[in-house]
Amino acid sequence: MSDIKAVPADNYNGSPIIPTGDPMRDGLGAAAWAERKDVPDLTVHGKPKIVPMRLVEGWSIAKGDPDPRGLPVKAVDGAVAGTIVDCWVDRSEPQVRYYEVELANGGRRVLLPVPFVQWPNFGLWGCDHVRVKAITAAQFAGVPATKRDDQVTFLEEDKISAYFAGGHLYATPERSQPWI
């Protein structure tokens, strides 16, 4: 990142900065990311570590656990952003890291980090959707893309997670205002 798209709130050192661009994509504050290498994390066998479950033989959702594939994703504004079409798994630590979401407004696919997902009625296993409180349905179109549809790089992971994290502060105007 070469240019900081922000201005100081006041005229003194250490003053908070006010974003002048798109703070969720410009890497400011809660949406900041590290400039990591733009290569995938690898297993001890040299294969990409985080990949879609559809490409990994022998992987499945455990019997009795809810399978999110096919569920709509409702955003903070209550609108449906898209549908979960696959789970991206970590081959080194057997767990789901991302949900692959096909967007409702155009079919583009984006990765949704699992920690940003809420399961309504989780204990009942009767979920008919998942919820994301970080961003609006329209903002799903701005989720940083991956270069490939079969792996994710360190840098892409940071930018994707930062985008969703930034949404908690920047997704709606009232979120960035004082609470007092």
Secondary structure as a PSIPRED ss2 file (coil, helix, strand):
# PSIPRED VFORMAT (PSIPRED V4.0)

   1 M C   1.000  0.000  0.000
   2 S C   1.000  0.000  0.000
   3 D C   1.000  0.000  0.000
   4 I C   1.000  0.000  0.000
   5 K C   1.000  0.000  0.000
   6 A E   0.000  0.000  1.000
   7 V E   0.000  0.000  1.000
   8 P E   0.000  0.000  1.000
   9 A C   1.000  0.000  0.000
  10 D C   1.000  0.000  0.000
  11 N C   1.000  0.000  0.000
  12 Y C   1.000  0.000  0.000
  13 N C   1.000  0.000  0.000
  14 G C   1.000  0.000  0.000
  15 S C   1.000  0.000  0.000
  16 P C   1.000  0.000  0.000
  17 I E   0.000  0.000  1.000
  18 I E   0.000  0.000  1.000
  19 P E   0.000  0.000  1.000
  20 T C   1.000  0.000  0.000
  21 G C   1.000  0.000  0.000
  22 D C   1.000  0.000  0.000
  23 P C   1.000  0.000  0.000
  24 M C   1.000  0.000  0.000
  25 R C   1.000  0.000  0.000
  26 D C   1.000  0.000  0.000
  27 G C   1.000  0.000  0.000
  28 L C   1.000  0.000  0.000
  29 G H   0.000  1.000  0.000
  30 A H   0.000  1.000  0.000
  31 A H   0.000  1.000  0.000
  32 A C   1.000  0.000  0.000
  33 W C   1.000  0.000  0.000
  34 A C   1.000  0.000  0.000
  35 E C   1.000  0.000  0.000
  36 R C   1.000  0.000  0.000
  37 K C   1.000  0.000  0.000
  38 D C   1.000  0.000  0.000
  39 V C   1.000  0.000  0.000
  40 P E   0.000  0.000  1.000
  41 D C   1.000  0.000  0.000
  42 L E   0.000  0.000  1.000
  43 T C   1.000  0.000  0.000
  44 V C   1.000  0.000  0.000
  45 H C   1.000  0.000  0.000
  46 G C   1.000  0.000  0.000
  47 K C   1.000  0.000  0.000
  48 P E   0.000  0.000  1.000
  49 K C   1.000  0.000  0.000
  50 I E   0.000  0.000  1.000
  51 V E   0.000  0.000  1.000
  52 P E   0.000  0.000  1.000
  53 M H   0.000  1.000  0.000
  54 R H   0.000  1.000  0.000
  55 L H   0.000  1.000  0.000
  56 V C   1.000  0.000  0.000
  57 E C   1.000  0.000  0.000
  58 G C   1.000  0.000  0.000
  59 W C   1.000  0.000  0.000
  60 S C   1.000  0.000  0.000
  61 I C   1.000  0.000  0.000
  62 A C   1.000  0.000  0.000
  63 K C   1.000  0.000  0.000
  64 G C   1.000  0.000  0.000
  65 D C   1.000  0.000  0.000
  66 P C   1.000  0.000  0.000
  67 D C   1.000  0.000  0.000
  68 P C   1.000  0.000  0.000
  69 R C   1.000  0.000  0.000
  70 G C   1.000  0.000  0.000
  71 L C   1.000  0.000  0.000
  72 P E   0.000  0.000  1.000
  73 V E   0.000  0.000  1.000
  74 K E   0.000  0.000  1.000
  75 A C   1.000  0.000  0.000
  76 V C   1.000  0.000  0.000
  77 D C   1.000  0.000  0.000
  78 G C   1.000  0.000  0.000
  79 A C   1.000  0.000  0.000
  80 V E   0.000  0.000  1.000
  81 A E   0.000  0.000  1.000
  82 G E   0.000  0.000  1.000
  83 T E   0.000  0.000  1.000
  84 I E   0.000  0.000  1.000
  85 V E   0.000  0.000  1.000
  86 D E   0.000  0.000  1.000
  87 C E   0.000  0.000  1.000
  88 W E   0.000  0.000  1.000
  89 V E   0.000  0.000  1.000
  90 D E   0.000  0.000  1.000
  91 R C   1.000  0.000  0.000
  92 S C   1.000  0.000  0.000
  93 E C   1.000  0.000  0.000
  94 P C   1.000  0.000  0.000
  95 Q E   0.000  0.000  1.000
  96 V E   0.000  0.000  1.000
  97 R E   0.000  0.000  1.000
  98 Y E   0.000  0.000  1.000
  99 Y E   0.000  0.000  1.000
 100 E E   0.000  0.000  1.000
 101 V E   0.000  0.000  1.000
 102 E E   0.000  0.000  1.000
 103 L E   0.000  0.000  1.000
 104 A C   1.000  0.000  0.000
 105 N C   1.000  0.000  0.000
 106 G C   1.000  0.000  0.000
 107 G C   1.000  0.000  0.000
 108 R C   1.000  0.000  0.000
 109 R E   0.000  0.000  1.000
 110 V E   0.000  0.000  1.000
 111 L E   0.000  0.000  1.000
 112 L E   0.000  0.000  1.000
 113 P E   0.000  0.000  1.000
 114 V H   0.000  1.000  0.000
 115 P H   0.000  1.000  0.000
 116 F H   0.000  1.000  0.000
 117 V C   1.000  0.000  0.000
 118 Q E   0.000  0.000  1.000
 119 W C   1.000  0.000  0.000
 120 P C   1.000  0.000  0.000
 121 N C   1.000  0.000  0.000
 122 F H   0.000  1.000  0.000
 123 G H   0.000  1.000  0.000
 124 L H   0.000  1.000  0.000
 125 W C   1.000  0.000  0.000
 126 G C   1.000  0.000  0.000
 127 C C   1.000  0.000  0.000
 128 D C   1.000  0.000  0.000
 129 H C   1.000  0.000  0.000
 130 V E   0.000  0.000  1.000
 131 R E   0.000  0.000  1.000
 132 V C   1.000  0.000  0.000
 133 K C   1.000  0.000  0.000
 134 A C   1.000  0.000  0.000
 135 I C   1.000  0.000  0.000
 136 T C   1.000  0.000  0.000
 137 A C   1.000  0.000  0.000
 138 A H   0.000  1.000  0.000
 139 Q H   0.000  1.000  0.000
 140 F H   0.000  1.000  0.000
 141 A H   0.000  1.000  0.000
 142 G H   0.000  1.000  0.000
 143 V C   1.000  0.000  0.000
 144 P C   1.000  0.000  0.000
 145 A C   1.000  0.000  0.000
 146 T C   1.000  0.000  0.000
 147 K C   1.000  0.000  0.000
 148 R C   1.000  0.000  0.000
 149 D C   1.000  0.000  0.000
 150 D C   1.000  0.000  0.000
 151 Q C   1.000  0.000  0.000
 152 V C   1.000  0.000  0.000
 153 T E   0.000  0.000  1.000
 154 F H   0.000  1.000  0.000
 155 L H   0.000  1.000  0.000
 156 E H   0.000  1.000  0.000
 157 E H   0.000  1.000  0.000
 158 D H   0.000  1.000  0.000
 159 K H   0.000  1.000  0.000
 160 I H   0.000  1.000  0.000
 161 S H   0.000  1.000  0.000
 162 A H   0.000  1.000  0.000
 163 Y H   0.000  1.000  0.000
 164 F H   0.000  1.000  0.000
 165 A H   0.000  1.000  0.000
 166 G H   0.000  1.000  0.000
 167 G H   0.000  1.000  0.000
 168 H H   0.000  1.000  0.000
 169 L H   0.000  1.000  0.000
 170 Y H   0.000  1.000  0.000
 171 A C   1.000  0.000  0.000
 172 T C   1.000  0.000  0.000
 173 P H   0.000  1.000  0.000
 174 E H   0.000  1.000  0.000
 175 R H   0.000  1.000  0.000
 176 S H   0.000  1.000  0.000
 177 Q C   1.000  0.000  0.000
 178 P C   1.000  0.000  0.000
 179 W C   1.000  0.000  0.000
 180 I C   1.000  0.000  0.000
